[in-house]
Structures are given as C-alpha cells and as structure tokens.
Amino acid sequence: MARIKPAFLPRPRILTSPYQVAALLGRGEEWFRQRRRRLEAAGFPIFDSLLGGWDLAAIEVWLDCRSGLEPQSLPDKEPNPWDEALHDGHREPALR
C-alpha cells in the first residue's frame, strides 16, 4: 500500500551532508571540505554530532554577520497595535 503524502513538509533545519552546506554557500563539496576548519576558525557553525548535521539558521546568522547585517543594523520592526491593548496602556520604554 502506498504511503499518504503529508500535507505539510517543513523546511529542514539541519543540513546533514557537506554537499548541502556547500550548496547553501554556492560552492562545491570539495571546496567546503578543504576550507571547513578555516571557516570554523572564523566562527562558522560546527557540525552538531547529536543532531548529525549543521544548523541552517546558525549558518544564516553567520552569513548575515559576515555581510554586515547584524541585528542592530536592521530596521526597527513595525509597531504592533496589540502591544497597547495587552499592556492596558502601560507601555515599557523602548530600548534603543
């Protein structure tokens, strides 16, 4: 009997092969293998042996930081109208 295809397929968070990591970086697998230690020395996320791969979100944060897209340089988020309603008009001062 055929398996039922799930309606929702989540985006994988863990990259389980050097090929996947290399493809994310726009490089070949051999390039990644040769430069892995140098990348890790520069802060690139290490292989997580418990999960069996590299954390995609951690790699994306590393890339953002390398590109100068650190959180403090991102534009402020839009105000949320629910904030005032949920805090009965008593709003904490925003940290800047």
C-alpha positions in Angstrom: 0.0 0.0 0.0 1.3 3.5 -0.9 2.1 6.0 1.8 -0.1 9.0 2.2 1.8 12.2 1.3 1.8 14.6 4.2 0.1 17.9 3.6 2.9 19.9 5.3 6.6 19.3 4.7 8.7 21.5 7.0 11.8 23.2 5.8 14.7 21.1 7.2 16.6 23.0 9.9 19.6 20.6 10.0 21.8 20.1 6.9 23.1 16.6 7.1 25.8 16.5 4.5 28.8 18.6 3.4 27.2 18.8 0.0 24.1 20.6 1.4 26.3 23.1 3.3 28.4 23.7 0.2 25.4 24.2 -2.0 24.0 26.7 0.5 27.3 28.6 0.3 27.2 28.4 -3.5 30.3 26.2 -3.6 31.3 22.7 -4.3 31.5 19.9 -1.7 35.3 19.6 -2.1 35.7 23.4 -1.6 33.8 23.1 1.7 35.8 20.1 2.8 39.1 21.8 2.1 38.1 25.0 3.9 35.9 23.7 6.7 38.5 24.2 9.5 39.3 27.7 8.3 35.6 28.5 8.2 35.1 27.2 11.7 38.1 29.2 12.9 36.2 32.3 11.5 33.1 31.4 13.5 31.3 29.2 11.1 28.9 26.8 13.0 30.4 23.4 13.8 28.9 20.1 13.0 26.4 19.0 15.7 27.1 15.4 16.4 23.9 14.9 18.4 21.7 16.1 15.6 24.0 14.8 12.8 24.5 18.0 10.9 24.9 21.7 10.7 22.2 24.2 11.9 20.8 26.1 8.9 19.7 29.0 11.0 23.1 29.3 12.6 24.8 29.3 9.2 22.4 32.0 8.0 23.2 34.2 11.1 26.9 33.7 10.5 26.4 34.8 6.8 24.4 37.8 7.9 27.1 38.9 10.3 29.8 38.4 7.7 27.7 40.6 5.4 27.3 43.4 8.0 23.6 42.6 8.6 23.9 42.4 12.4 20.7 42.8 14.3 21.4 46.4 15.4 21.7 47.4 11.7 18.3 46.0 10.7 15.4 48.5 10.5 13.1 48.8 13.5 10.1 46.5 13.4 6.6 47.9 12.7 4.7 48.9 15.9 2.2 46.2 16.9 -1.2 47.6 17.8 -1.8 44.7 20.2 1.0 45.9 22.4 -1.0 48.7 23.9 -4.1 46.6 24.3 -2.3 43.8 26.1 -0.5 46.2 28.5 -3.5 48.3 29.4 -1.8 51.4 28.0 1.2 50.9 30.4 4.0 50.5 27.9 7.6 49.9 28.8 10.0 52.4 27.3 11.7 51.0 24.2 15.3 50.2 24.5 17.4 51.8 21.8 
